[in-house]
Amino acid sequence: MSDEPQAKRLRRKSVAYFCMEYGLRQGFSIYSGGLGILAADIVKQSRDMNLPLYGIGIFWNSGYVSQSIDKDGNTKDSYPATDRSQLIKQEGIKFSVKIEGKDMPLCVHRVKGAENLLMIEPEKKKDQKKYTDKLYQGSDEDRVAQEIILGVGGVRALRALDINTDIYHFNEGHAVFAGIELIREKMEKEGAEMTFEQAWAATKNQVIFTTHTPVPAGNEQHPFARLETVGANLNLDADQMKQIGDEPFGMTIAGLRLSYLSNGVAQLHGETAREMWKDVSGSSEIIAITNGVHCASWSDPEIISACESNNDSKLWEAHMANKRALIKEVEERTGSKLKEDVFLVGFARRAATYKRHNLIFKDESSVFPLLKEGKLQLVFSGKAHPQDEGGKEMIKKVSKYQHEFPDAVVYMPNYDIKLGALITRGSDVWLNNPQRPKEASGTSGMKAAMNGVLNLSIPDGWWPEGCKHGVNGWKVGDDVNREEEEAYEKDHAALIKVLTEEVIPAYGDKTKWINMMKASIDMAKYQFSAERMVHEYYAKMYDVQP
């Protein structure tokens, strides 16, 4: 009997995973925050599992912004060159895209240590300088050109490298011009031309789409005239583009209509996304696959080993070693001298205003006594988009407390992978207080949880799935979505109440605390791992391809 049918059943789908940013490792700064960290974790996990998934991205010459904070709390931006030594150029691979009617030759690189990650950039230095210098910056026309390089260029790079692809996975709306390119290919294929409707239907059978943000600013739109001028429509006319993305052309709407299946990135976010996009005709179904993190990158092996061996003293020693490492880094960077025997709360994430870095300080009278009496230390970090004045002002507001409590409150500027690992391992508690339901997932809390750092969080993103209040962490407030001002009032009151009445007293009971640490690790180490996430993408999305 032939083994061919069995061999076919065992062949895993080949996936091209498109994302604008990848947070692969320290010193390779082509990412802005959680979206890029997630994308890199998927690429790393797929490589660990020997799965045929290829990440497609752009090499950003100056990456994302590097930030410092002056003595007055003002944010200063700079743009150091990205380390090119980590690239392996694929010589002899030639392809191009058209930008504003002119051919732009592109090249593609593999990344050392992550050879399944493909980085695209223009061949010519002048085009690199204009279009791929800085992530998420430039004019609206520049943004469209960047998305052509990612989407259209990404498909053409796969063709030039002779990589056969079953599934095209668009991680956020930035990648949807890849779908327009797939339609163009089918309509123009010699000897087998399809109509627009046929090509669109066939393309839908190849694409899945992941939407992340419920924040309106994260769901990009462009008038058709802009797409036509820059060249994103690839000869599709205004009516055809409108059928895909409406007018103005919505990148998220296009992703929903170009795919056979879409997903949110936590169970709650799936509900939010379905409600948000319920009126989009022709949308694919939106399911939910909760994000996860690459354990080999983010969990401390000593912590995991101690937990698995049920060695409480070893677990506590490993945690305190991580706490001392964080305290040392704080002193080296800021001069502040934190204490290892004082309760330490970490808060580090992209400085977007809905994440509310300064919520705990809303009523100074409730938190100042804790700081003055040596019951609480706060370590903050974050990075604001260069054009986000609201985010920068939030950083400034938090930074001022460092002057009042120099050895109890710290703001660590230039949040990056190294700091992320230090704070998610070295804090006692991980604080997360976004305005519900604006946090799609929140993977930093997962990293903290699998390192025995207990989450103290609004029930948003992933936390409703993981939280057992008082067992493996704490829930702040209720499950109600409120308008901004009311949410700010109620969430602050709930935060102070649970912090003072439950969290700080629990820290005084070492046995209870260690048991909670073990419960946190047990909850997170697989349920919120990239391994589980990638398995679910295959089982629930890739393997159900029409």
VEXKE-743382 format. One record per residue (C-alpha): residue number from 1; residue in three letters; x, y, z. Coordinates in nm, 3 decimals, decimal comma. Layout:
residues N
SITE  resi  resn       xx       yy       zz
SITE   NUM   Ala        X        Y        Z
...
END
This chain:
residues 546
SITE  resi  resn       xx       yy       zz
SITE     1   Met    0,000    0,000    0,000
SITE     2   Ser    0,130    0,348   -0,085
SITE     3   Asp    0,232    0,580    0,199
SITE     4   Glu    0,141    0,887   -0,008
SITE     5   Pro   -0,199    0,963    0,154
SITE     6   Gln   -0,046    0,941    0,504
SITE     7   Ala    0,246    1,160    0,396
SITE     8   Lys    0,005    1,421    0,266
SITE     9   Arg   -0,190    1,417    0,590
SITE    10   Leu    0,129    1,478    0,787
SITE    11   Arg    0,243    1,775    0,577
SITE    12   Arg    0,195    2,096    0,772
SITE    13   Lys    0,061    2,403    0,598
SITE    14   Ser    0,326    2,651    0,489
SITE    15   Val    0,248    2,995    0,636
SITE    16   Ala    0,371    3,342    0,542
SITE    17   Tyr    0,319    3,563    0,847
SITE    18   Phe    0,320    3,936    0,767
SITE    19   Cys    0,386    4,200    1,033
SITE    20   Met    0,522    4,554    1,025
SITE    21   Glu    0,746    4,498    1,330
SITE    22   Tyr    0,938    4,220    1,507
SITE    23   Gly    1,080    4,238    1,860
SITE    24   Leu    1,327    3,958    1,810
SITE    25   Arg    1,608    4,042    2,051
SITE    26   Gln    1,784    4,321    2,239
SITE    27   Gly    1,983    4,550    2,009
SITE    28   Phe    1,772    4,476    1,702
SITE    29   Ser    1,526    4,760    1,741
SITE    30   Ile    1,275    4,713    1,460
SITE    31   Tyr    0,969    4,704    1,688
SITE    32   Ser    0,764    4,950    1,892
SITE    33   Gly    0,590    4,729    2,148
SITE    34   Gly    0,371    4,428    2,209
SITE    35   Leu    0,270    4,372    1,846
SITE    36   Gly    0,635    4,322    1,748
SITE    37   Ile    0,719    4,110    2,051
SITE    38   Leu    0,423    3,883    1,972
SITE    39   Ala    0,524    3,851    1,606
SITE    40   Ala    0,881    3,758    1,697
SITE    41   Asp    0,760    3,506    1,956
SITE    42   Ile    0,547    3,335    1,691
SITE    43   Val    0,844    3,318    1,454
SITE    44   Lys    1,073    3,180    1,727
SITE    45   Gln    0,819    2,926    1,848
SITE    46   Ser    0,749    2,803    1,493
SITE    47   Arg    1,122    2,753    1,442
SITE    48   Asp    1,145    2,561    1,772
SITE    49   Met    0,862    2,336    1,655
SITE    50   Asn    1,013    2,293    1,306
SITE    51   Leu    0,701    2,433    1,141
SITE    52   Pro    0,707    2,590    0,793
SITE    53   Leu    0,616    2,943    0,900
SITE    54   Tyr    0,804    3,241    0,757
SITE    55   Gly    0,789    3,587    0,911
SITE    56   Ile    0,776    3,870    0,657
SITE    57   Gly    0,875    4,218    0,771
SITE    58   Ile    1,064    4,536    0,689
SITE    59   Phe    1,417    4,619    0,799
SITE    60   Trp    1,402    4,965    0,957
SITE    61   Asn    1,734    5,148    0,928
SITE    62   Ser    1,682    5,360    1,237
SITE    63   Gly    1,425    5,128    1,387
SITE    64   Tyr    1,190    5,275    1,638
SITE    65   Val    1,264    5,571    1,863
SITE    66   Ser    1,516    5,564    2,148
SITE    67   Gln    1,404    5,786    2,438
SITE    68   Ser    1,557    5,958    2,738
SITE    69   Ile    1,393    6,174    3,004
SITE    70   Asp    1,546    6,501    3,125
SITE    71   Lys    1,534    6,634    3,482
SITE    72   Asp    1,199    6,803    3,413
SITE    73   Gly    1,038    6,483    3,283
SITE    74   Asn    1,050    6,585    2,917
SITE    75   Thr    1,102    6,307    2,666
SITE    76   Lys    1,394    6,334    2,425
SITE    77   Asp    1,389    6,126    2,105
SITE    78   Ser    1,687    5,990    1,912
SITE    79   Tyr    1,732    5,737    1,633
SITE    80   Pro    2,048    5,525    1,646
SITE    81   Ala    2,120    5,307    1,344
SITE    82   Thr    1,989    4,951    1,358
SITE    83   Asp    2,254    4,678    1,375
SITE    84   Arg    2,288    4,543    1,019
SITE    85   Ser    2,538    4,273    1,118
SITE    86   Gln    2,246    4,046    1,208
SITE    87   Leu    2,126    4,035    0,845
SITE    88   Ile    2,216    3,776    0,581
SITE    89   Lys    2,140    3,924    0,240
SITE    90   Gln    1,988    3,680   -0,007
SITE    91   Glu    2,216    3,751   -0,303
SITE    92   Gly    2,083    3,732   -0,656
SITE    93   Ile    1,719    3,765   -0,549
SITE    94   Lys    1,563    4,041   -0,759
SITE    95   Phe    1,211    4,181   -0,732
SITE    96   Ser    1,049    4,522   -0,714
SITE    97   Val    0,734    4,720   -0,649
SITE    98   Lys    0,598    5,038   -0,804
SITE    99   Ile    0,573    5,347   -0,587
SITE   100   Glu    0,411    5,650   -0,750
SITE   101   Gly    0,452    5,485   -1,089
SITE   102   Lys    0,826    5,420   -1,056
SITE   103   Asp    0,995    5,084   -1,009
SITE   104   Met    1,156    5,044   -0,668
SITE   105   Pro    1,404    4,752   -0,658
SITE   106   Leu    1,387    4,560   -0,330
SITE   107   Cys    1,616    4,313   -0,158
SITE   108   Val    1,552    4,055    0,112
SITE   109   His    1,757    3,936    0,409
SITE   110   Arg    1,734    3,645    0,646
SITE   111   Val    1,811    3,712    1,013
SITE   112   Lys    2,092    3,533    1,192
SITE   113   Gly    1,953    3,291    1,448
SITE   114   Ala    1,603    3,327    1,304
SITE   115   Glu    1,642    3,220    0,944
SITE   116   Asn    1,266    3,190    0,900
SITE   117   Leu    1,236    3,570    0,942
SITE   118   Leu    1,264    3,759    0,612
SITE   119   Met    1,342    4,131    0,615
SITE   120   Ile    1,265    4,343    0,308
SITE   121   Glu    1,409    4,684    0,222
SITE   122   Pro    1,472    4,897   -0,088
SITE   123   Glu    1,801    4,834   -0,268
SITE   124   Lys    1,874    5,205   -0,306
SITE   125   Lys    1,992    5,409   -0,009
SITE   126   Lys    1,775    5,707   -0,103
SITE   127   Asp    1,464    5,488   -0,094
SITE   128   Gln    1,572    5,336    0,239
SITE   129   Lys    1,612    5,685    0,380
SITE   130   Lys    1,270    5,798    0,262
SITE   131   Tyr    1,055    5,490    0,321
SITE   132   Thr    1,220    5,242    0,561
SITE   133   Asp    1,421    5,458    0,795
SITE   134   Lys    1,187    5,490    1,095
SITE   135   Leu    0,903    5,262    1,201
SITE   136   Tyr    0,555    5,423    1,215
SITE   137   Gln    0,673    5,763    1,096
SITE   138   Gly    0,642    5,972    0,782
SITE   139   Ser    0,348    6,112    0,587
SITE   140   Asp    0,028    5,926    0,504
SITE   141   Glu    0,169    5,863    0,156
SITE   142   Asp    0,489    5,725    0,310
SITE   143   Arg    0,281    5,489    0,524
SITE   144   Val    0,103    5,354    0,216
SITE   145   Ala    0,440    5,306    0,044
SITE   146   Gln    0,572    5,117    0,348
SITE   147   Glu    0,268    4,892    0,342
SITE   148   Ile    0,321    4,825   -0,028
SITE   149   Ile    0,679    4,723    0,050
SITE   150   Leu    0,555    4,490    0,326
SITE   151   Gly    0,251    4,341    0,154
SITE   152   Val    0,319    4,348   -0,221
SITE   153   Gly    0,695    4,322   -0,170
SITE   154   Gly    0,646    4,037    0,075
SITE   155   Val    0,450    3,826   -0,173
SITE   156   Arg    0,707    3,897   -0,445
SITE   157   Ala    0,992    3,807   -0,209
SITE   158   Leu    0,831    3,468   -0,146
SITE   159   Arg    0,804    3,414   -0,521
SITE   160   Ala    1,166    3,519   -0,579
SITE   161   Leu    1,286    3,283   -0,304
SITE   162   Asp    1,067    3,001   -0,444
SITE   163   Ile    0,890    2,955   -0,109
SITE   164   Asn    0,558    2,779   -0,163
SITE   165   Thr    0,290    2,924    0,063
SITE   166   Asp   -0,046    2,774    0,160
SITE   167   Ile   -0,161    3,043    0,404
SITE   168   Tyr   -0,100    3,418    0,413
SITE   169   His   -0,146    3,542    0,769
SITE   170   Phe   -0,190    3,919    0,799
SITE   171   Asn   -0,102    4,033    1,151
SITE   172   Glu   -0,288    4,366    1,165
SITE   173   Gly   -0,411    4,577    0,876
SITE   174   His   -0,066    4,694    0,768
SITE   175   Ala   -0,029    4,381    0,554
SITE   176   Val   -0,351    4,385    0,351
SITE   177   Phe   -0,192    4,503    0,026
SITE   178   Ala   -0,053    4,149    0,008
SITE   179   Gly   -0,414    4,047   -0,054
SITE   180   Ile   -0,442    4,298   -0,339
SITE   181   Glu   -0,125    4,149   -0,488
SITE   182   Leu   -0,267    3,796   -0,465
SITE   183   Ile   -0,579    3,913   -0,649
SITE   184   Arg   -0,366    4,085   -0,915
SITE   185   Glu   -0,161    3,768   -0,969
SITE   186   Lys   -0,471    3,561   -1,033
SITE   187   Met   -0,627    3,816   -1,266
SITE   188   Glu   -0,309    3,847   -1,471
SITE   189   Lys   -0,187    3,486   -1,472
SITE   190   Glu   -0,128    3,397   -1,834
SITE   191   Gly   -0,358    3,127   -1,962
SITE   192   Ala   -0,568    3,112   -1,645
SITE   193   Glu   -0,694    3,466   -1,597
SITE   194   Met   -0,974    3,517   -1,346
SITE   195   Thr   -1,231    3,789   -1,311
SITE   196   Phe   -1,196    4,021   -1,013
SITE   197   Glu   -1,474    3,837   -0,830
SITE   198   Gln   -1,314    3,498   -0,896
SITE   199   Ala   -0,969    3,619   -0,792
SITE   200   Trp   -1,103    3,774   -0,473
SITE   201   Ala   -1,290    3,455   -0,381
SITE   202   Ala   -0,981    3,243   -0,445
SITE   203   Thr   -0,764    3,481   -0,243
SITE   204   Lys   -1,004    3,466    0,052
SITE   205   Asn   -0,937    3,093    0,067
SITE   206   Gln   -0,567    3,162    0,131
SITE   207   Val   -0,576    3,442    0,390
SITE   208   Ile   -0,634    3,471    0,762
SITE   209   Phe   -0,635    3,801    0,948
SITE   210   Thr   -0,554    3,899    1,306
SITE   211   Thr   -0,692    4,224    1,445
SITE   212   His   -0,537    4,365    1,762
SITE   213   Thr   -0,651    4,705    1,868
SITE   214   Pro   -0,996    4,831    1,968
SITE   215   Val   -0,849    5,183    1,972
SITE   216   Pro   -0,974    5,378    1,665
SITE   217   Ala   -0,628    5,523    1,588
SITE   218   Gly   -0,500    5,172    1,535
SITE   219   Asn   -0,746    5,105    1,254
SITE   220   Glu   -0,602    5,289    0,957
SITE   221   Gln   -0,797    5,442    0,668
SITE   222   His   -0,691    5,592    0,334
SITE   223   Pro   -0,888    5,769    0,057
SITE   224   Phe   -0,877    5,579   -0,272
SITE   225   Ala   -0,702    5,874   -0,440
SITE   226   Arg   -0,404    5,828   -0,207
SITE   227   Leu   -0,388    5,456   -0,276
SITE   228   Glu   -0,404    5,520   -0,650
SITE   229   Thr   -0,136    5,791   -0,640
SITE   230   Val    0,108    5,577   -0,442
SITE   231   Gly    0,016    5,259   -0,631
SITE   232   Ala   -0,143    5,035   -0,368
SITE   233   Asn   -0,445    4,947   -0,580
SITE   234   Leu   -0,232    4,757   -0,837
SITE   235   Asn   -0,466    4,853   -1,123
SITE   236   Leu   -0,784    4,763   -0,937
SITE   237   Asp   -1,036    5,040   -0,994
SITE   238   Ala   -1,209    5,252   -0,730
SITE   239   Asp   -1,522    5,037   -0,723
SITE   240   Gln   -1,323    4,716   -0,676
SITE   241   Met   -1,116    4,865   -0,395
SITE   242   Lys   -1,433    4,999   -0,233
SITE   243   Gln   -1,585    4,651   -0,239
SITE   244   Ile   -1,282    4,528   -0,044
SITE   245   Gly   -1,224    4,814    0,201
SITE   246   Asp   -1,501    5,077    0,165
SITE   247   Glu   -1,426    5,446    0,102
SITE   248   Pro   -1,213    5,566    0,265
SITE   249   Phe   -1,031    5,234    0,241
SITE   250   Gly   -1,022    5,074    0,587
SITE   251   Met   -0,721    4,848    0,636
SITE   252   Thr   -0,895    4,647    0,908
SITE   253   Ile   -1,216    4,622    0,703
SITE   254   Ala   -1,009    4,501    0,406
SITE   255   Gly   -0,842    4,239    0,624
SITE   256   Leu   -1,180    4,111    0,736
SITE   257   Arg   -1,306    4,087    0,377
SITE   258   Leu   -0,989    3,940    0,227
SITE   259   Ser   -0,974    3,647    0,470
SITE   260   Tyr   -1,163    3,322    0,525
SITE   261   Leu   -1,121    3,355    0,902
SITE   262   Ser   -1,014    3,631    1,142
SITE   263   Asn   -0,925    3,639    1,508
SITE   264   Gly   -0,894    3,860    1,811
SITE   265   Val   -0,607    3,801    2,052
SITE   266   Ala   -0,791    3,718    2,377
SITE   267   Gln   -1,135    3,580    2,448
SITE   268   Leu   -1,263    3,918    2,568
SITE   269   His   -1,100    4,090    2,272
SITE   270   Gly   -1,275    3,847    2,038
SITE   271   Glu   -1,608    3,965    2,183
SITE   272   Thr   -1,500    4,329    2,154
SITE   273   Ala   -1,387    4,286    1,793
SITE   274   Arg   -1,709    4,109    1,690
SITE   275   Glu   -1,913    4,394    1,836
SITE   276   Met   -1,686    4,658    1,685
SITE   277   Trp   -1,700    4,518    1,330
SITE   278   Lys   -2,049    4,361    1,331
SITE   279   Asp   -2,176    4,594    1,058
SITE   280   Val   -1,902    4,506    0,805
SITE   281   Ser   -2,076    4,315    0,526
SITE   282   Gly   -1,880    4,027    0,380
SITE   283   Ser   -1,655    3,999    0,684
SITE   284   Ser   -1,499    3,668    0,776
SITE   285   Glu   -1,596    3,519    1,110
SITE   286   Ile   -1,392    3,659    1,402
SITE   287   Ile   -1,287    3,393    1,652
SITE   288   Ala   -1,045    3,435    1,943
SITE   289   Ile   -0,698    3,288    1,990
SITE   290   Thr   -0,538    3,426    2,303
SITE   291   Asn   -0,180    3,541    2,264
SITE   292   Gly    0,108    3,362    2,432
SITE   293   Val    0,477    3,429    2,490
SITE   294   His    0,792    3,239    2,395
SITE   295   Cys    0,886    3,072    2,722
SITE   296   Ala    1,251    3,015    2,630
SITE   297   Ser    1,288    3,391    2,580
SITE   298   Trp    1,088    3,522    2,874
SITE   299   Ser    1,082    3,273    3,163
SITE   300   Asp    1,368    3,226    3,409
SITE   301   Pro    1,476    2,857    3,405
SITE   302   Glu    1,563    2,873    3,776
SITE   303   Ile    1,210    2,986    3,859
SITE   304   Ile    1,050    2,710    3,649
SITE   305   Ser    1,283    2,443    3,790
SITE   306   Ala    1,215    2,544    4,150
SITE   307   Cys    0,841    2,545    4,092
SITE   308   Glu    0,841    2,205    3,923
SITE   309   Ser    1,049    2,054    4,204
SITE   310   Asn    0,816    2,215    4,462
SITE   311   Asn    1,119    2,363    4,637
SITE   312   Asp    0,982    2,674    4,808
SITE   313   Ser    1,314    2,805    4,940
SITE   314   Lys    1,479    2,764    4,600
SITE   315   Leu    1,185    2,944    4,434
SITE   316   Trp    1,211    3,237    4,674
SITE   317   Glu    1,589    3,256    4,633
SITE   318   Ala    1,550    3,262    4,253
SITE   319   His    1,290    3,537    4,278
SITE   320   Met    1,507    3,746    4,510
SITE   321   Ala    1,804    3,707    4,273
SITE   322   Asn    1,585    3,851    3,996
SITE   323   Lys    1,469    4,131    4,224
SITE   324   Arg    1,829    4,220    4,311
SITE   325   Ala    1,919    4,226    3,940
SITE   326   Leu    1,636    4,472    3,875
SITE   327   Ile    1,734    4,689    4,171
SITE   328   Lys    2,095    4,697    4,049
SITE   329   Glu    1,983    4,805    3,701
SITE   330   Val    1,763    5,076    3,852
SITE   331   Glu    2,055    5,220    4,047
SITE   332   Glu    2,292    5,205    3,749
SITE   333   Arg    2,044    5,384    3,522
SITE   334   Thr    1,886    5,633    3,760
SITE   335   Gly    2,085    5,648    4,083
SITE   336   Ser    1,780    5,548    4,287
SITE   337   Lys    1,846    5,291    4,557
SITE   338   Leu    1,552    5,059    4,603
SITE   339   Lys    1,536    4,803    4,884
SITE   340   Glu    1,510    4,430    4,826
SITE   341   Asp    1,307    4,374    5,144
SITE   342   Val    1,036    4,627    5,044
SITE   343   Phe    0,736    4,533    4,833
SITE   344   Leu    0,802    4,629    4,468
SITE   345   Val    0,539    4,685    4,197
SITE   346   Gly    0,639    4,692    3,830
SITE   347   Phe    0,452    4,876    3,554
SITE   348   Ala    0,615    4,875    3,209
SITE   349   Arg    0,450    4,900    2,869
SITE   350   Arg    0,408    5,124    2,569
SITE   351   Ala    0,311    5,472    2,690
SITE   352   Ala   -0,031    5,500    2,530
SITE   353   Thr   -0,277    5,708    2,732
SITE   354   Tyr   -0,541    5,432    2,764
SITE   355   Lys   -0,286    5,221    2,954
SITE   356   Arg   -0,296    5,489    3,229
SITE   357   His    0,056    5,480    3,376
SITE   358   Asn   -0,046    5,747    3,626
SITE   359   Leu   -0,371    5,594    3,756
SITE   360   Ile   -0,225    5,498    4,094
SITE   361   Phe   -0,138    5,864    4,158
SITE   362   Lys   -0,489    5,998    4,092
SITE   363   Asp   -0,539    6,059    4,465
SITE   364   Glu   -0,196    6,130    4,608
SITE   365   Ser   -0,324    6,104    4,965
SITE   366   Ser   -0,398    5,735    4,915
SITE   367   Val   -0,058    5,633    4,785
SITE   368   Phe    0,187    5,882    4,941
SITE   369   Pro    0,163    5,729    5,292
SITE   370   Leu    0,255    5,386    5,149
SITE   371   Leu    0,564    5,536    4,984
SITE   372   Lys    0,667    5,743    5,289
SITE   373   Glu    0,625    5,451    5,530
SITE   374   Gly    0,837    5,215    5,319
SITE   375   Lys    0,548    4,984    5,234
SITE   376   Leu    0,564    5,030    4,857
SITE   377   Gln    0,813    5,080    4,575
SITE   378   Leu    0,707    5,154    4,216
SITE   379   Val    0,918    5,090    3,906
SITE   380   Phe    0,774    5,233    3,584
SITE   381   Ser    0,896    5,213    3,229
SITE   382   Gly    0,753    5,290    2,888
SITE   383   Lys    0,809    5,454    2,554
SITE   384   Ala    0,573    5,696    2,379
SITE   385   His    0,533    5,729    2,004
SITE   386   Pro    0,732    6,038    1,895
SITE   387   Gln    0,410    6,214    1,788
SITE   388   Asp    0,205    6,107    2,089
SITE   389   Glu    0,207    6,419    2,306
SITE   390   Gly   -0,052    6,266    2,540
SITE   391   Gly    0,175    5,969    2,605
SITE   392   Lys    0,474    6,195    2,663
SITE   393   Glu    0,276    6,409    2,905
SITE   394   Met    0,176    6,095    3,096
SITE   395   Ile    0,544    5,998    3,129
SITE   396   Lys    0,619    6,350    3,256
SITE   397   Lys    0,345    6,329    3,520
SITE   398   Val    0,477    5,997    3,654
SITE   399   Ser    0,841    6,110    3,638
SITE   400   Lys    0,777    6,401    3,875
SITE   401   Tyr    0,708    6,157    4,159
SITE   402   Gln    1,061    6,024    4,124
SITE   403   His    1,184    6,363    4,248
SITE   404   Glu    0,956    6,347    4,552
SITE   405   Phe    1,034    5,983    4,634
SITE   406   Pro    1,375    5,914    4,473
SITE   407   Asp    1,421    5,582    4,650
SITE   408   Ala    1,063    5,460    4,614
SITE   409   Val    0,942    5,570    4,268
SITE   410   Val    1,143    5,523    3,950
SITE   411   Tyr    1,069    5,585    3,582
SITE   412   Met    1,309    5,388    3,361
SITE   413   Pro    1,321    5,548    3,014
SITE   414   Asn    1,367    5,373    2,681
SITE   415   Tyr    1,167    5,058    2,757
SITE   416   Asp    1,309    4,768    2,557
SITE   417   Ile    1,349    4,390    2,562
SITE   418   Lys    1,621    4,390    2,830
SITE   419   Leu    1,417    4,609    3,063
SITE   420   Gly    1,103    4,408    2,988
SITE   421   Ala    1,274    4,088    3,098
SITE   422   Leu    1,423    4,246    3,411
SITE   423   Ile    1,097    4,400    3,531
SITE   424   Thr    0,876    4,100    3,453
SITE   425   Arg    1,116    3,881    3,651
SITE   426   Gly    1,227    4,114    3,930
SITE   427   Ser    0,903    4,279    4,046
SITE   428   Asp    0,693    4,129    4,324
SITE   429   Val    0,369    4,234    4,154
SITE   430   Trp    0,288    4,331    3,796
SITE   431   Leu    0,039    4,618    3,772
SITE   432   Asn   -0,186    4,657    3,469
SITE   433   Asn   -0,465    4,914    3,467
SITE   434   Pro   -0,585    4,996    3,114
SITE   435   Gln   -0,929    5,136    3,042
SITE   436   Arg   -1,134    4,824    2,975
SITE   437   Pro   -1,182    4,694    2,701
SITE   438   Lys   -0,899    4,876    2,521
SITE   439   Glu   -0,625    4,627    2,610
SITE   440   Ala   -0,646    4,360    2,341
SITE   441   Ser   -0,421    4,111    2,516
SITE   442   Gly   -0,131    4,236    2,732
SITE   443   Thr    0,148    3,980    2,694
SITE   444   Ser    0,378    4,145    2,950
SITE   445   Gly    0,151    4,018    3,226
SITE   446   Met    0,188    3,665    3,092
SITE   447   Lys    0,567    3,695    3,117
SITE   448   Ala    0,539    3,817    3,473
SITE   449   Ala    0,299    3,537    3,567
SITE   450   Met    0,524    3,258    3,443
SITE   451   Asn    0,809    3,407    3,649
SITE   452   Gly    0,606    3,401    3,969
SITE   453   Val    0,540    3,776    3,961
SITE   454   Leu    0,177    3,814    4,066
SITE   455   Asn   -0,060    4,013    3,846
SITE   456   Leu   -0,268    4,295    3,988
SITE   457   Ser   -0,485    4,388    3,693
SITE   458   Ile   -0,802    4,532    3,552
SITE   459   Pro   -1,006    4,239    3,404
SITE   460   Asp   -0,904    4,322    3,048
SITE   461   Gly   -0,711    4,144    2,775
SITE   462   Trp   -0,587    3,800    2,880
SITE   463   Trp   -0,640    3,843    3,257
SITE   464   Pro   -1,008    3,733    3,275
SITE   465   Glu   -0,891    3,395    3,140
SITE   466   Gly   -0,607    3,354    3,390
SITE   467   Cys   -0,717    3,525    3,709
SITE   468   Lys   -0,818    3,337    4,020
SITE   469   His   -0,853    3,625    4,261
SITE   470   Gly   -0,642    3,578    4,573
SITE   471   Val   -0,502    3,249    4,440
SITE   472   Asn   -0,268    3,340    4,153
SITE   473   Gly   -0,307    3,720    4,151
SITE   474   Trp   -0,576    3,984    4,194
SITE   475   Lys   -0,850    4,143    3,990
SITE   476   Val   -0,899    4,520    4,009
SITE   477   Gly   -1,260    4,633    3,981
SITE   478   Asp   -1,544    4,467    3,794
SITE   479   Asp   -1,620    4,346    3,441
SITE   480   Val   -1,805    4,662    3,332
SITE   481   Asn   -1,693    4,882    3,040
SITE   482   Arg   -1,725    5,251    3,131
SITE   483   Glu   -1,661    5,589    2,976
SITE   484   Glu   -1,318    5,736    3,041
SITE   485   Glu   -1,389    5,968    3,336
SITE   486   Glu   -1,608    5,725    3,528
SITE   487   Ala   -1,366    5,439    3,464
SITE   488   Tyr   -1,079    5,651    3,597
SITE   489   Glu   -1,262    5,721    3,922
SITE   490   Lys   -1,388    5,370    3,989
SITE   491   Asp   -1,072    5,188    3,877
SITE   492   His   -0,850    5,404    4,097
SITE   493   Ala   -1,067    5,340    4,401
SITE   494   Ala   -1,072    4,967    4,330
SITE   495   Leu   -0,695    4,960    4,279
SITE   496   Ile   -0,617    5,129    4,610
SITE   497   Lys   -0,865    4,909    4,794
SITE   498   Val   -0,728    4,576    4,671
SITE   499   Leu   -0,367    4,696    4,701
SITE   500   Thr   -0,400    4,805    5,064
SITE   501   Glu   -0,648    4,548    5,190
SITE   502   Glu   -0,530    4,235    5,009
SITE   503   Val   -0,203    4,262    4,819
SITE   504   Ile    0,028    4,431    5,070
SITE   505   Pro   -0,101    4,220    5,363
SITE   506   Ala   -0,048    3,904    5,155
SITE   507   Tyr    0,315    4,004    5,096
SITE   508   Gly    0,365    3,988    5,471
SITE   509   Asp    0,273    3,618    5,471
SITE   510   Lys    0,567    3,452    5,296
SITE   511   Thr    0,412    3,105    5,285
SITE   512   Lys    0,093    3,237    5,125
SITE   513   Trp    0,290    3,447    4,882
SITE   514   Ile    0,505    3,157    4,763
SITE   515   Asn    0,194    2,942    4,716
SITE   516   Met    0,046    3,219    4,501
SITE   517   Met    0,369    3,239    4,302
SITE   518   Lys    0,350    2,866    4,228
SITE   519   Ala   -0,015    2,895    4,129
SITE   520   Ser    0,074    3,181    3,894
SITE   521   Ile    0,353    2,985    3,727
SITE   522   Asp    0,138    2,674    3,690
SITE   523   Met   -0,141    2,883    3,536
SITE   524   Ala    0,080    3,064    3,285
SITE   525   Lys    0,361    2,836    3,173
SITE   526   Tyr    0,159    2,652    2,908
SITE   527   Gln   -0,183    2,818    2,894
SITE   528   Phe   -0,023    3,150    2,798
SITE   529   Ser    0,275    3,019    2,605
SITE   530   Ala    0,355    3,071    2,238
SITE   531   Glu    0,361    2,693    2,205
SITE   532   Arg   -0,008    2,670    2,293
SITE   533   Met   -0,085    2,972    2,073
SITE   534   Val    0,089    2,829    1,764
SITE   535   His   -0,083    2,493    1,816
SITE   536   Glu   -0,417    2,678    1,822
SITE   537   Tyr   -0,339    2,878    1,507
SITE   538   Tyr   -0,281    2,551    1,323
SITE   539   Ala   -0,577    2,366    1,473
SITE   540   Lys   -0,834    2,647    1,458
SITE   541   Met   -0,724    2,854    1,159
SITE   542   Tyr   -0,456    2,713    0,929
SITE   543   Asp   -0,584    2,354    0,921
SITE   544   Val   -0,943    2,462    0,847
SITE   545   Gln   -0,844    2,630    0,521
SITE   546   Pro   -1,134    2,597    0,273
END
